[in-house]
Amino acid sequence: MNRTSTHIASPRINRRSPLALGLGAGAAAMLPGRSRAQSLTLRYGHNNEPASVAGGQADWFAEAVAKHSEGDLAVEVFPSSQLGKLQELAEAVSLGTIALSHNTAGGIGSLYAPFAALDTPYLYRDVDHLMKVMDVGSPVMQELNQGLIEAANVRVIYAHYFGRRHLTANKPVYSPADLAGEKIRAVPFPIYTTAVEGLGAAAVPVDWSEVPTALATGVVAGQENPVNVILNVKLYEVQSHLMLTGHMSNAEVVVMNEDVWQGLSDAQKEAVSAASAEIRERATSAIQDNEEKDTQALREQGMTVIGPDDGLEIEAFRSSVQKLVQERFGDEYGALYEKIRAIG
């Protein structure tokens, strides 16, 4: 849906009021203790374009919630940073001014720091390992989710595969030395700036909504993202080279305000859970199925793709990134990393 609101929070809104709980106007009848006069509408804000898988899955989730609740629950989606940038969206779910959003694990780490460890570069063996860790029923996720609920009043309801992140620039890059002095956009959270610096570049935090302009104007010389994002946002128009560094395999994390969750009936919770399981699988499959196709499409759009067979020194990147990660996060997240590695 196309909405233009940029309002994030209001000091005049009581935390337990309908608007403060991320509910659509007229939803007061669905608050606990009220009789059911109409279906409950939950507001879902995110930063992605609707044409992307990450953006599209929010719409799929809205459709699935309506289906599984037989119309008792509605989700109203506000894409493309209409309700705020990444940090603002995370805070809005915590405050309850929107009910739902999705973000990187690093972004959720702004609400509960240990969560950022899930986005550590070169951490997962493969996509299957990543998705086992990110399952809401995994021991790692159960522990982190409880901490997130207690710290920020936010719970994870599902996470889907977002893709392997790769580097783009306007020159060929084969090793960390080739990035010396280059300004590369980083997602504005510490684990992401560490990844970019580990790759050899100077990390420049830029919110996603500003990335195309930052690239076009030379504020940054490159960026890193999954190929589906690079293709859908047409970054090939301002970037000539794609380096298949695969430095991060990560999931997009869908979160919900805890007060809103607790205010749902058992049937409504079951509908949300069923929709979550359905869309987790659908979005993960959509991104996996399209990764090679999207990479080829970028070639066809004129990008030069450089992978290990073309001389890309993956082990040099891995070693450099892991060294910096250990220096900055080893003491804080070492035990959690061991738990993640132990998941089979």
Secondary structure, DSSP 8 states (H G I E B T S, - for coil): ----------TTS-TTSTGGGTB-TTGGGGSTTS---S-EEEEEE-SS-TTSHHHHHHHHHHHHHHHHTTTSEEEEEE-TTTT--HHHHHHHHHHTSSSEEEEEHHHHTTTSGGGGGGG-TT--SSHHHHHHHHSTTSHHHHHHHHHHHHHHSEEEEEEEEEEEEEEEESS---SGGGGTT-EEEE-SSHHHHHHHHHTTSEEEE--GGGHHHHHHTTS-SEEEE-HHHHHHTTGGGT--EEEEEEEEEEEEEEEEEHHHHHHS-HHHHHHHHHHHHHHHHHHHHHHHHHHHHHHHHHHHTT-EEE-GGGT--HHHHHHHHHHHHHHHHHHHHHHHHHHHHH--
